[in-house]
Amino acid sequence: MFVAVGYGGRRLTSTDGVNWQNDASDAANGGDDDNLLRDVCVGRDAAGARVFLAVGGSSIGRMKRTYDGTSWDQHVDNDGWLGGCAYGNGMFVAAGSSRSIRSVDGGDTLSDPPFQYVWQIRDMAFGEGVFVAV
C-alpha cells in the first residue's frame, strides 16, 4: 500500500500508485498551517504489524498513524512542527523545527530524541544502519 499526505491533513492510499482511495482531509483547501502533513513513513508496531506514521504541523507537532489507510489516530504536541520521518532498527524517528522524537512501539508512545543538534529538518531516511536527516 502507498500513502500520500499533504495540505489540510490530506491522506490518500493506493495499492498500485495509479488509483487512489480513502481521500480524507481535516481542513478543506489547507495551507502551510497546523493541519499540514509533511511526510509519511512505513514501519512495524511492537507486534510486527505494518503501520504508517505521518508527521507535520506548523506551530505544533502533529503525528497521525494508520494500519489500514482508512482509520487514523492522532497525537499533537506544542513542541514544534515535524518535517520528516523514517523507520529503521525497530523504531520510528521524526524531526523538524529544532526537535526530534522516536517511537520503539509503532507510534503508541513517543519519547526522547535519538540524536542531538537538530535544526530545521525537512526529510529523513534510514539506510546502512543509520538515520540521515537533512
N, C-alpha and C positions, 0 to 999 in steps of 0.2 A: 504494500500500500504506500502511496505517496501522499504527503500532507503539505499544503501550501498555506501560508499565513500572510497577513498584511494590515492595511489601514482599517480602523474601526473594529479591530479584533477579528477580522475576516479569517475564516478557516474553510478549507475545501479538501476533499480526499479524492484519490483516483487509484484504480488498480492497474491502469495501463499508461498513464501520463497523457492521455488524449481526452478521455471522457472524465468529467469531474462531477462529484456528487457531494452531498452534505454541506452545501454552501450556506454558511451561517455567519453572522456578524453581531457585534454588541452595539454598534453605533453606525447607522447608515452614513455613507459618504464621509467616513472618518478621515482624520489627518494625522499629523505628527503630534499626537496627544497621548494621554494615559491609556487609551484603548488600543493603540498601535501594538501589533505583534511584529517583531523584527526578525526573528529566526525560529527555526524548529529543528529538533534533532530526535533521533530514534535510539532507544536502548532497551534495557531489560529491567523489570522490577525485581524485588527480592526473591520472588517465586520463579523467576525466569520468563515471565510473560512479556511480550513486546509492548512497549509504551512509548508514546510520543510526548515530548515536552516542548512547548512554545514559550518564548520569552519576549519581553518588550517593555512598554511603558514610556513615560516621558519624565514627569517629576517623581513618579512612583516606580517601583519594580513590579512587574506583572509576569506571572507564570500560569500557563494553562496546560492541562495534561489530559490525554485521551488514550484509551486502549483500542477503541473501535472507530474513531473519526466522527462519531455522532454525539456521544456524551462527553462533556468536558468538565473537569473540576478546576478551580482557580485558587491561586494564592497571590495576595497583594501585600506589599510592604512599602514603607516610606524611605527606603534606603537608596533610591535612585534607579533609573532605567537599566535594563539588561539588553545588550546588543547582540550577543552570540552565545551559542551553547554547543556542547559536544558531549559524546558518551565514549568512555573507554575505561578499561580496567575495573569494570563493575560500578562505575559512578558517572552521574551527570555532573558537568561543570558548566556554569554560566558566568559571564562577566559583562560589565557595561561601564556605567559612569562612576569610575573610581571605586569599584566594588567587585567582588566575586562571591559566588556561592557554590555549594556542592550538595549532592544527594547520593547516598550509597544504597538507598532503598527504593529506587524507581520514582523519586519525586514525592514520596509520602512526607518526608521531612527534609528540611534544608538546614545546612549547618555552616560551620566556619570555612573560610576560604582556603583552597588548596595551595594558593600562592599569594605572594605579596606584590606591592608596587604596581597595582592595576591602574591604568589611566582610562582613556575613552576607548573601550573595546567594541568593535563593530562586528567581528566574526571570530569563530574558533574552529579548530579541527583537532582530531586525535589521530595519531599515527606513529608507528615505530616506538610505541610505549610512552609517548609524551603528548601533552596538550600544548597547542600553539594558539596564541591569541594575538590578533592584530587590530 
